[in-house]
Amino acid sequence: MAMKPVEFGYRSDNYPQMTFHSHPYYEIYYFHGGRCNYVIGPNVYSLQPGDLLLMHGMTLHTPNPDMRVPYVRSIIHFYPEFVHEFMNRKYTVPLMKPFEELRNARIPTGARKAEVETLLERMAETYRSDDEHAYERFMLRFVDLLYVVRELCERELEESDAQRSERERHAQRVIELIEARYAEDLTMEDVERELHVSRHYLARVFKAVTGWTVFQFLYQRRINQAKTLFLFEPSLSVSEVGRRVGFKHLPHFSRVFKQIEGCAPEQYRKRSSAAGGAIPESPFLVRSHH
């Protein structure tokens, strides 16, 4: 089943299967209580209640909780493109900057612990609500949480700007270029010309830093945007969506979409339409595992 734009699991308390995994969407993980070491790439975080984990998603990660004590956490998975669509990007602070620049980080909530937990509780209330405006209310509270996360990350972002390695800076520039031009017929020659760095060096660096090739990342970005268009503009044809996100030929779009999503874009579009188009009937999923 295709992932909804935002998936929310509040105070999950089951014990997960410890397997490394990755995903193309962003994740916010809040640790309520228990004992858990969380492994993200080469880093191991010994969590304390009130810790937030921000995950870019592409780095392999897994929790390793102590199963002798209750293990309680809340998890949000979301596509950044959906946040941009929900908000007017022109008038907002860069809420995705912590995920794009820190990529993976542990952020203690400190004095704002109660505020974060209250926001999570209110998000859960709107998930459970039958009110016709529950979806919009949930999203407003989710965006409020993103503002809190952005503020909590100010110091880490300043340190990241100062400490980021040359390789990481090059990878970030490639990501920014893809974000700006993913709908164009982008080639490695274009990337080389735009960034004034050898395309062969950029390809090696990007793979080393992100774990993905440049074109894997580009195609994932295009498919994520296509899924957003299917949700927000259900009247568009599959071929028009493919064209808008940068695929010149429908068979190529269909092949890449199926490789990434496991179904053809026509099937995904039908499911999106059946779920209500721009506002799915059930936009939230309480996750019972992680």
Residue, then its C-alpha position, 0 to 999 in steps of 0.5 A: m500500500a502506498m504511503k500517505p503524505v503524513e503517517f503518525g504513530y502516537r506513543s507506540d509501545n510494542y517491541p520492533q524487529m531490529t532490522f536496518h532499514s531506510h526510506p525516501y521520506y523524512e522522519i521525526y522520532y520522539f522518545h517518551g520512555g524506556r531504554c534504547n540505543y538507536v543506530i543511524g549509520p555510523n552513529v549510536y545514540s543512547l536515548q533519554p526521555g525527551d530526545l527527538l531524532l530527526m532522520h533524512g531517511m536514506t541512511l540505514h537505521t534501527p532501534n535497539p531497545d531494552m525489552r525488559v522495560p516499556y519502550v514508548r515512542s511517537i513517530i512521524h513519517f512525511y514527504p517534504e514536498f507535501v509540507h511545501e504544498f500545504m504551506n505557501r513556500k514563499y512566505t515561510v521559514p525553511l522548515m526542512k533545513p534541519f533535515e536537509e543539512l543535519r540529515n540525521a541528528r539527536i535533539p534534546t528538547g530540554a525546557r521545551k519537552a512539555e510543549v513538544e509532548t502537548l503538540l504530539e498529544r493534540m496531533a493524536e486527538t485530531y487523528r482520532s477526531d471525526d470532525e470534518h476539519a480534522y485533517e487541516r487541524f492535524m496539519l496545522r499542529f504538525v507544522d507548529l511542531l516543525y517550527v519548534v524543531r527548527e528552533l531547537c536546531e538553531r545551534e546545531l545548524e550554526e555548528s553544521d555550517a561551520q563544520r561541514s566537510e567539503r564533500e558534504r558541501h558538494a553533496q548538499r549543492v547537488i541536492e539543492l540543484i536537483e530541488a531547483r531543477y528536477a523537472e528539467d532534462l538534467t544531466m551530469e554535464d549540467v551539474e558539472r557546468e552549474l557547480h564548476v566541479s568535475r561530474h565524476y568527482l561529484a558522482r563519487v562524493f554524492k554516493a559516498v555521502t548519501g548512499w544514493t547515486v545522483f540519478q537515484f536521488l533525482y528519480q526519487r525526487r521526481i516520483n515523490q513530486a508525481k505522487t503529490l500531484f496525483l493527490f493535489e491535482p487528480s484531474l491531471s493525466v498520468s502522462e501530464v504528471g510525468r511530463r511535469v516532473g521531468f520525464k519526457h516519455l511516458p514508458h520511462f516514467s511508468r517504469v521508474f514509478k513502478q520500480i520505486e513504488g511497486c505499482a504503475p502510476e495509473q494504479y497509484r492515481k486510481r487509489s489516490s482518486a478513490a481516497g478523495g483526491a487532494i484530501p485523502e479520506s484517511p490521511f493518517l496511519v497509526r504505526s504499530h511497528h518500527 
